[in-house]
Amino acid sequence: MRIALLTDGIYPYVIGGMQKHSFYLARYFAQNKIEVDLYHTAADFEEANRLSCFFEEEKKYIHSFLIPFPKLDKFPGHYIRESYAYSAAIYDALKKNKPVDFVYVQGLCGMKLLEMKNLNTPVGINFHGLEMFQKAAGTKTKLEQYLFKRPVLRSMRNADVVFSLGGKLSKIITNQGISQSKIIEIPIGIDESWIRSQPLKVNPKRKFVFVGRYERRKGVEELTKVIKELLLKQDFSFEFIGAIPEDKKLSSEKIIYHGAISDFKKIQGILSDADLLVCPSYSEGMPTVILEAMASGLAIIASDVGAVSEQVDNTNGILVEPGNKLLLKKSIVIFIKMPQNQLIEMKQYSIQKIKNQFLWEDVIEKTIYEIEKVIKSSYH
């Protein structure tokens, strides 16, 4: 089988949840001896074209096609126009290359292909978080969401199948008039190497961590206000992984800002030393960072958005309403005061959920099975 994977980058050359998902799709397709035509972009073409992030045996099956991501004007909607131009360049390259059995589209990368509909090849699309249909963090975000809705809907309607990460996301898709029969539910996965090997522990002074880039929908402002309120009343520490602007940082010996980190071993080390991950986003798909934290043996406080409820329940954490600072504050205090044995139990549940539901070996098996079904049905 030969699959074209259309993405706006792969980790670690481009940072992001969708890019990490694209990397693992390519890796595990290749490990299953599936030919992958990888259409992607990067800031450093030379490094990205070497595909040094993959093992040599995997690289035999991965064929890299690097496409420059255009930079246009800065008027509202510029990213959509840039994405369309990028998708058109991918479409032109795709037509010139070997035919494939299936096209897997990440996000807006297939706009032109799905508009033309002339490859005679089944196409599946994955929009991950579908943030444009979730709660907005403010007026500016609401406007951005409005601009994205139309191209996203058009792409989903023109695709043969729509991949959903589950949870509330499948409902979002059907609410847009997409038939349930067209939806394939498959979670994201995590590599087994992430699973904690050392014994679980609880810090006497609870250690919390946030991982993510700074953008309004991630809820950093709300989290910062809650931490500021708790600093004088509770004994805990908090660490941030990700680039947080200086004017958004708190000055306290209880808080560490690590900045952006691309070395997963370093991230793994920080997570393994913590007790809880806090993910207070207004909108999400199925955050990879929650899986990484669960595999590292952390309990989770997260907003009940997207497919997060597939990852977190009362056995391994607390789900809160997005934007609700009072509930977020109460949840943090609950874990600060929680007995050690109860917290250890929640940490154990996090690891067990990973083993039961989210390992890439199982996720890719289901993905291949579903794609083969789509290919067979397209021949009838």
C-alpha positions in Angstrom: 0.0 0.0 0.0 1.1 3.5 -0.8 -0.2 6.5 1.2 0.3 10.2 0.6 0.6 12.1 3.9 -0.1 15.8 3.5 1.0 18.0 6.4 2.3 21.4 7.2 5.4 19.9 8.9 6.7 17.1 11.0 8.2 17.1 14.5 10.9 18.1 15.4 11.4 20.3 12.3 8.0 22.0 13.0 6.7 22.1 16.5 3.0 21.3 17.3 0.6 18.6 18.1 -0.5 18.0 14.5 3.1 17.9 13.4 4.0 15.3 16.1 1.0 13.3 14.9 2.3 13.4 11.3 5.7 12.3 12.4 4.3 9.2 14.2 2.0 8.4 11.4 4.9 8.4 9.0 7.0 6.3 11.4 4.5 3.6 12.1 3.2 3.4 8.5 6.9 2.8 7.6 7.4 0.2 10.3 4.4 -1.6 8.8 6.2 -1.5 5.4 3.7 1.0 3.9 5.2 3.4 1.4 4.7 7.0 2.5 4.9 10.0 0.2 5.5 12.7 2.8 4.5 16.2 1.6 5.7 18.6 4.2 7.4 21.9 4.9 10.1 23.2 7.3 12.2 26.3 8.1 15.4 24.3 7.4 14.8 22.3 4.2 18.3 20.7 4.3 17.8 19.3 7.7 14.2 18.2 7.1 15.1 16.5 3.9 17.6 14.2 5.7 14.7 12.8 7.8 17.3 12.1 10.5 14.4 11.9 13.0 13.5 8.5 11.5 15.4 5.2 11.8 17.3 4.0 8.7 14.9 1.1 8.1 11.9 3.5 8.3 13.5 5.9 5.8 13.4 3.2 3.1 9.6 3.6 3.1 9.4 7.4 3.5 9.7 9.6 0.5 10.2 13.3 1.3 8.6 16.0 -0.8 9.4 19.4 0.7 7.1 22.3 -0.3 7.9 25.9 0.7 5.1 27.5 2.9 4.3 30.8 1.2 4.3 34.1 3.2 1.7 36.5 1.9 0.2 39.7 3.2 -0.8 40.2 6.8 -4.5 41.1 6.1 -7.1 39.2 8.1 -7.4 35.6 6.7 -3.8 35.6 5.5 -3.0 32.2 7.0 -6.0 30.6 5.1 -4.8 32.2 1.8 -1.2 31.0 2.5 -2.6 27.5 3.4 -4.5 27.4 0.1 -1.4 28.4 -1.9 0.5 25.7 0.0 -2.2 23.1 -0.7 -2.1 24.1 -4.4 1.7 23.5 -4.5 1.2 20.1 -2.9 -1.5 19.2 -5.4 0.8 20.1 -8.3 3.5 17.9 -6.9 1.1 15.0 -6.1 -0.1 14.9 -9.7 3.4 14.4 -11.0 4.4 11.6 -8.6 3.5 7.9 -8.5 -0.2 7.2 -7.9 -1.1 6.3 -4.3 -3.9 4.2 -2.8 -5.0 6.7 -0.2 -4.4 10.4 0.7 -4.2 11.3 4.4 -4.7 15.1 4.8 -3.8 17.0 8.0 -5.7 20.2 8.4 -5.9 22.6 5.5 -3.2 20.9 3.4 -5.7 19.3 1.1 -7.8 22.3 0.2 -6.9 22.4 -3.5 -6.9 18.6 -3.9 -10.4 18.3 -2.4 -11.6 21.2 -4.5 -10.5 19.5 -7.7 -11.6 16.0 -6.8 -9.9 14.5 -9.8 -7.3 12.1 -8.5 -9.6 9.1 -8.3 -8.0 8.2 -5.0 -9.9 8.1 -1.6 -9.1 11.0 0.7 -9.3 11.1 4.5 -9.0 14.4 6.4 -8.1 15.1 10.1 -8.7 18.5 11.5 -7.7 17.4 15.0 -9.2 20.0 17.4 -11.7 21.7 15.2 -11.0 24.7 17.4 -13.1 27.0 15.1 -16.2 25.2 16.3 -15.3 25.3 20.0 -15.5 28.0 22.7 -13.6 31.2 21.8 -11.4 32.9 24.4 -12.3 36.4 23.2 -13.6 38.6 20.4 -10.4 38.3 18.3 -10.4 34.5 18.6 -14.1 34.4 17.6 -13.3 36.4 14.4 -10.4 34.1 13.6 -12.7 31.1 14.1 -15.3 32.5 11.8 -12.8 32.9 9.0 -11.7 29.3 9.3 -15.2 27.7 9.4 -15.9 27.9 5.7 -12.7 26.3 4.3 -12.8 23.6 7.0 -16.4 22.7 6.3 -15.8 22.6 2.5 -12.8 20.2 3.0 -14.7 17.9 5.3 -17.7 17.7 3.0 -15.5 16.9 0.0 -13.4 14.3 1.7 -14.3 10.6 1.5 -13.8 10.1 5.2 -13.3 12.4 8.2 -11.0 11.2 11.0 -12.1 12.2 14.5 -10.2 11.9 17.7 -13.4 11.1 19.5 -15.1 12.7 22.6 -16.9 15.9 21.7 -15.2 16.2 18.4 -17.4 13.6 16.6 -20.5 15.5 17.7 -19.0 18.8 16.4 -18.5 17.1 13.0 -22.0 15.7 12.8 -23.4 19.1 13.9 -21.9 20.5 10.6 -24.0 18.1 8.6 -21.4 15.4 8.1 -22.9 11.9 8.1 -21.8 9.7 11.1 -21.1 6.9 8.5 -18.3 9.1 7.1 -16.5 9.5 10.5 -13.7 7.3 11.6 -12.8 7.6 15.3 -9.2 7.0 16.1 -7.3 8.6 19.0 -3.8 9.9 18.7 -1.1 7.7 20.2 2.1 7.8 22.2 5.3 5.8 21.8 6.0 3.1 24.4 9.3 4.8 25.2 7.4 7.5 27.1 6.0 5.1 29.7 7.6 5.8 33.1 10.1 3.1 34.2 11.0 4.5 37.6 8.8 4.0 40.7 6.0 6.6 41.2 6.4 9.3 43.8 4.6 12.3 45.2 6.3 15.5 46.1 5.5 16.7 49.6 5.1 20.1 48.1 3.0 19.5 45.0 4.7 20.2 41.7 2.5 21.3 38.8 3.5 21.8 35.2 2.1 23.5 32.1 3.3 22.5 28.6 2.4 24.5 25.5 3.1 27.5 23.3 1.6 30.8 24.3 -1.6 31.5 22.5 -4.9 32.9 23.9 -6.9 29.6 23.6 -4.4 27.8 25.9 -5.8 29.6 28.9 -2.4 30.8 30.2 -3.9 34.1 31.4 -6.5 32.4 33.5 -4.0 29.9 34.9 -1.6 32.8 35.7 -4.3 34.7 37.7 -5.2 31.5 39.6 -1.5 30.8 40.5 -1.1 34.5 41.6 -4.1 34.1 43.9 -2.8 30.9 45.4 0.9 31.8 45.9 0.4 33.5 49.3 -2.1 30.9 50.6 -0.8 27.5 49.5 2.6 25.7 49.4 3.3 24.3 45.9 5.5 24.9 42.9 4.8 25.4 39.2 6.9 25.0 36.1 6.1 26.2 32.5 7.5 24.5 29.4 7.0 26.7 26.3 7.8 30.3 25.3 5.8 32.6 27.6 6.2 36.3 27.0 8.0 38.2 29.7 5.0 40.4 30.5 2.9 37.3 31.2 5.3 35.8 33.7 5.0 35.9 37.5 8.0 36.7 39.7 8.2 34.0 42.3 10.7 31.5 43.6 7.9 28.9 43.4 7.7 29.3 39.6 10.1 28.2 36.9 9.8 29.2 33.3 11.9 26.8 31.2 11.1 28.4 27.8 10.6 26.3 24.6 12.2 22.8 24.8 12.5 20.5 21.8 14.5 17.7 23.4 11.9 15.2 24.5 14.3 13.6 27.0 14.5 16.9 28.8 10.7 17.3 28.7 10.3 13.8 29.9 12.6 14.5 32.9 10.7 17.6 33.9 7.4 15.7 33.7 8.6 12.7 35.6 9.6 14.9 38.5 6.2 16.6 38.7 2.9 15.5 40.1 0.3 17.1 37.9 -0.2 18.6 34.5 -2.5 21.5 34.1 -4.1 22.0 30.6 -6.7 24.9 31.0 -7.4 25.4 27.2 -10.6 26.9 25.8 -10.3 24.5 22.9 -8.3 21.4 22.1 -8.3 18.2 20.0 -6.6 15.4 21.9 -3.5 17.0 23.4 -0.3 14.9 22.9 1.1 16.6 26.0 -1.7 15.1 28.2 -0.7 11.6 26.9 3.0 12.4 27.6 2.2 13.5 31.1 0.0 10.5 31.7 2.8 8.2 30.5 5.2 10.0 32.8 2.9 9.2 35.8 1.1 12.5 36.3 -2.5 13.2 37.3 -4.2 15.7 35.1 -6.3 18.9 35.5 -7.8 19.8 32.1 -10.6 21.6 30.4 -13.4 19.4 29.2 -13.0 20.2 25.6 -12.4 18.3 22.3 -11.5 14.7 23.0 -9.9 15.4 26.4 -12.6 13.4 28.2 -11.2 10.3 26.4 -7.9 10.9 28.2 -9.0 12.2 31.6 -11.8 11.2 34.0 -12.1 11.0 37.8 -9.7 8.0 38.0 -6.7 10.1 36.9 -7.7 13.7 37.2 -10.3 16.4 37.2 -12.1 18.0 34.2 -13.1 21.6 34.4 -15.2 24.0 32.4 -13.0 26.1 30.0 -12.4 29.6 31.2 -13.8 28.9 34.7 -11.1 30.3 37.0 -13.0 29.3 40.2 -13.2 25.6 39.2 -9.5 25.7 38.1 -8.5 27.1 41.4 -10.5 24.6 43.4 -9.1 21.7 41.4 -5.5 22.8 42.1 -6.2 23.2 45.8 -7.8 19.7 45.9 -4.5 18.2 44.6 -2.4 20.3 46.9 -4.3 18.9 49.9 -4.8 15.3 48.5 -3.3 12.5 50.5 -0.2 11.0 48.9 -1.7 7.5 48.6 -4.8 8.8 46.7 -2.6 10.8 44.3 -0.3 7.8 43.7 -3.4 5.8 42.7 -4.4 8.5 40.2 -0.9 8.5 38.8 -1.1 4.7 38.4 -4.4 5.0 36.5 -2.8 7.5 34.1 -0.1 5.0 33.1 -2.6 2.2 32.9 -4.9 4.2 30.5 -1.9 4.8 28.2 -1.2 1.1 28.1 -4.8 0.2 27.5 -5.8 2.8 24.9 -3.1 5.0 23.5 0.0 3.1 22.4 1.0 3.8 18.8 1.3 0.1 18.0 -2.5 -0.2 18.6 -3.5 3.1 17.1 -1.6 2.4 13.8 -3.2 -1.1 13.6 -6.6 0.5 13.7 -5.6 3.3 11.3 -4.3 0.8 8.7 -7.4 -1.4 9.1 -9.8 1.6 8.5 -7.8 2.9 5.5 -7.8 -0.5 3.9 -11.6 -0.7 4.3 -12.0 2.7 2.6 -9.7 1.6 -0.3 -11.7 -1.6 -0.8 -15.0 0.2 -0.7 -13.8 2.7 -3.3 -13.2 -0.1 -5.8 -16.9 -1.2 -5.6 
